[in-house]
Amino acid sequence: MTVEYIGDGGPDGTAIPQSSTEKLGFWGATPIVQPSAITTVDSTAVTTVDSTAITTVDETTITTVDSTAVTTVDETTITNVQVATGTTTKINEAINSLIVDSQLASETINKLVADSSAQAVAINLLMTDSQLSAETVNLMIADAQLSAETVNKLVADRNANAVAADLAVSALTDLGLVAS
């Protein structure tokens, strides 16, 4: 049987398949799309890890270690535990800083609410004063209308009295009691 090669020997390399959503299968298995990165390893399936084959463990990719599955740890091979402790300390400091910032923001919001409440009370007082001023103006207008009516009645009464006086003078002149 002759071996067949996929690559063309070019300097750019060969990609199989063309996209991460295109399915691919090996050794007769059903083709699948590109799997996502492994973030959890089922420790019940791992029986032996050859530590001579492990040269680097990137602690940024380790999210959880089930300590119930760990029976022996050779501490001579552990070098980066301090990094995790330092990172945890930095995370705690960041959380505490966020808590303080949150409390300051909460205090600021409470002050703004109190200021808004005080301004609302002041606006309500101004509106009440405006309503009272409007009522006062309306009373003054009503008084002015009454005063105008009174003046009109006085003028009408004076005119009526003048007519009555003219009639009386005319009657007295007709009787000869008053000279014309």
C-alpha positions as CSV (number, residue, x, y, z in Angstrom):
1,M,0.0,0.0,0.0
2,T,1.3,3.4,-1.0
3,V,1.2,6.2,1.6
4,E,-0.7,9.3,0.4
5,Y,0.3,12.8,1.7
6,I,-2.1,15.6,2.2
7,G,0.3,18.6,2.1
8,D,1.7,20.1,-1.0
9,G,5.2,20.7,0.4
10,G,4.7,24.5,0.2
11,P,6.1,26.9,2.9
12,D,2.6,28.1,4.1
13,G,1.5,24.7,5.5
14,T,-1.7,22.8,5.2
15,A,-5.0,23.4,7.0
16,I,-7.7,20.7,7.5
17,P,-10.6,21.7,7.4
18,Q,-11.2,25.2,6.2
19,S,-13.3,26.5,9.2
20,S,-13.9,25.7,12.8
21,T,-17.5,24.8,12.0
22,E,-16.6,22.3,9.3
23,K,-16.6,18.7,10.6
24,L,-13.6,16.4,10.6
25,G,-13.2,12.7,11.8
26,F,-10.2,10.4,12.3
27,W,-9.8,6.6,12.3
28,G,-13.4,5.9,11.3
29,A,-15.0,8.1,14.0
30,T,-18.1,10.2,13.2
31,P,-16.9,13.7,12.0
32,I,-17.5,16.6,14.4
33,V,-16.8,20.3,14.5
34,Q,-13.7,21.7,16.3
35,P,-14.1,21.0,20.0
36,S,-13.7,23.9,22.5
37,A,-10.7,24.1,24.7
38,I,-10.5,21.6,27.6
39,T,-11.0,23.5,30.9
40,T,-11.9,20.6,33.2
41,V,-10.3,17.1,33.4
42,D,-12.3,14.4,35.0
43,S,-9.9,13.1,37.6
44,T,-11.7,9.8,37.8
45,A,-10.6,9.1,34.3
46,V,-6.9,10.0,35.0
47,T,-5.1,7.3,36.8
48,T,-1.4,8.2,36.3
49,V,0.3,11.4,35.2
50,D,3.9,11.0,34.2
51,S,5.5,14.1,35.8
52,T,8.7,13.6,33.7
53,A,6.6,14.4,30.6
54,I,5.2,17.6,32.1
55,T,7.6,20.5,31.6
56,T,5.3,23.5,32.1
57,V,1.9,24.1,33.7
58,D,0.3,27.4,32.8
59,E,-1.4,28.4,36.0
60,T,-3.7,30.9,34.2
61,T,-5.5,28.0,32.5
62,I,-6.1,25.9,35.6
63,T,-9.5,26.9,37.0
64,T,-10.3,24.0,39.5
65,V,-8.3,21.2,41.1
66,D,-10.4,18.6,42.9
67,S,-8.1,17.9,45.9
68,T,-10.1,14.8,46.8
69,A,-8.6,13.1,43.7
70,V,-5.0,14.2,44.5
71,T,-3.2,11.5,46.6
72,T,0.5,12.6,46.3
73,V,2.1,15.8,45.3
74,D,5.9,16.0,44.8
75,E,6.6,19.5,46.2
76,T,10.0,19.5,44.6
77,T,8.4,20.0,41.2
78,I,6.0,22.9,42.4
79,T,7.5,26.3,41.6
80,N,4.6,28.6,40.9
81,V,2.3,28.3,43.9
82,Q,3.4,31.8,45.1
83,V,2.0,33.2,41.9
84,A,-1.4,31.9,42.6
85,T,-1.2,33.2,46.2
86,G,-0.1,36.6,45.0
87,T,-2.9,36.7,42.4
88,T,-5.4,35.8,45.1
89,T,-4.1,38.6,47.2
90,K,-4.4,41.0,44.3
91,I,-7.9,39.8,43.6
92,N,-8.9,40.4,47.2
93,E,-7.4,43.9,47.2
94,A,-9.3,44.7,44.0
95,I,-12.5,43.4,45.5
96,N,-12.0,45.5,48.6
97,S,-11.2,48.5,46.5
98,L,-14.4,47.9,44.5
99,I,-16.4,47.6,47.8
100,V,-15.0,51.0,49.0
101,D,-15.7,52.6,45.6
102,S,-19.2,51.1,45.8
103,Q,-19.8,52.6,49.2
104,L,-18.5,56.0,48.1
105,A,-20.8,55.8,45.1
106,S,-23.7,54.8,47.4
107,E,-23.0,57.8,49.7
108,T,-22.8,60.1,46.7
109,I,-26.1,58.8,45.4
110,N,-27.7,59.2,48.8
111,K,-26.5,62.9,48.9
112,L,-27.9,63.5,45.4
113,V,-31.2,62.0,46.5
114,A,-31.2,64.2,49.6
115,D,-30.4,67.3,47.5
116,S,-33.1,66.4,45.0
117,S,-35.6,66.1,47.9
118,A,-34.6,69.5,49.3
119,Q,-34.9,71.0,45.9
120,A,-38.4,69.4,45.5
121,V,-39.5,70.9,48.8
122,A,-38.2,74.3,47.7
123,I,-40.0,74.1,44.4
124,N,-43.2,73.1,46.2
125,L,-42.9,76.1,48.5
126,L,-42.4,78.4,45.5
127,M,-45.5,76.9,43.8
128,T,-47.5,77.4,47.0
129,D,-46.2,81.0,47.2
130,S,-47.1,81.5,43.6
131,Q,-50.6,80.2,44.2
132,L,-51.0,82.5,47.2
133,S,-49.7,85.4,45.1
134,A,-52.2,84.6,42.3
135,E,-55.0,84.5,44.9
136,T,-53.9,87.8,46.2
137,V,-53.8,89.3,42.7
138,N,-57.3,87.9,42.1
139,L,-58.6,89.5,45.3
140,M,-57.1,92.8,44.3
141,I,-58.8,92.6,40.9
142,A,-62.1,91.7,42.5
143,D,-61.7,94.7,44.9
144,A,-60.8,97.0,41.9
145,Q,-64.0,95.8,40.1
146,L,-66.0,96.5,43.2
147,S,-64.4,99.9,43.5
148,A,-65.2,100.6,39.9
149,E,-68.8,99.5,40.4
150,T,-69.0,101.8,43.5
151,V,-67.6,104.7,41.5
152,N,-70.1,104.0,38.7
153,K,-73.0,104.0,41.2
154,L,-71.8,107.3,42.7
155,V,-71.6,108.9,39.3
156,A,-75.1,107.5,38.4
157,D,-76.4,108.8,41.8
158,R,-74.8,112.2,41.1
159,N,-76.3,112.3,37.7
160,A,-79.7,111.4,39.1
161,N,-79.3,114.0,41.8
162,A,-78.3,116.6,39.2
163,V,-81.4,115.7,37.2
164,A,-83.5,115.9,40.3
165,A,-82.0,119.3,41.2
166,D,-82.6,120.6,37.7
167,L,-86.2,119.5,37.9
168,A,-86.6,121.1,41.4
169,V,-85.0,124.4,40.1
170,S,-87.3,124.3,37.1
171,A,-90.4,123.7,39.3
172,L,-89.3,126.5,41.7
173,T,-88.8,128.8,38.6
174,D,-92.2,127.9,37.3
175,L,-93.7,128.8,40.7
176,G,-91.8,132.0,40.7
177,L,-89.9,131.2,43.8
178,V,-86.6,131.2,42.0
179,A,-85.4,133.8,39.5
180,S,-84.3,132.4,36.2
